[in-house]
Amino acid sequence: MPEDLASQIPLTKEVLKGFGIPFFENEEYEADDLLATLAKKGEKMDLRIEILTADKDALQTVSSSICVLRPRKGITDIRRFDEKEVKKQYGVSPSQIPDFLALVGDTSD
């Protein structure tokens, strides 16, 4: 991680705490794995989940109650992926995304 970014992490944590926004971190897991785990837990609680990420790997978590918001240009042009949109864009179901990306390659990581 670039030092300029790493130096901002403690400040970001303090801002989140100040606003009462929970955050999660774990050195053993990647952020996308934590997002997927939290999304699935929320789904079991009958919550509607929206994940904002440019990482295509997150598309495998899409379900009837989880959607992924992917920025296209900056942060103002965002595409919403539900099950139908994943199938329309990639021709596979969300559960097939890992295999699809393994075959075609994924530059979003």
Buried (B, 14 or more C-beta within 10 A) or exposed (E): EEEEEEEEEEEEEEEEEEEEEEEEEEEEEEEBEBBBBBBBEBBEEEEEBEBEBEBBBBBBBBBEBBBBBBEEEEEEEBEEBBBEBBBEEBEBBBEBBBEBBEEEEBEEE
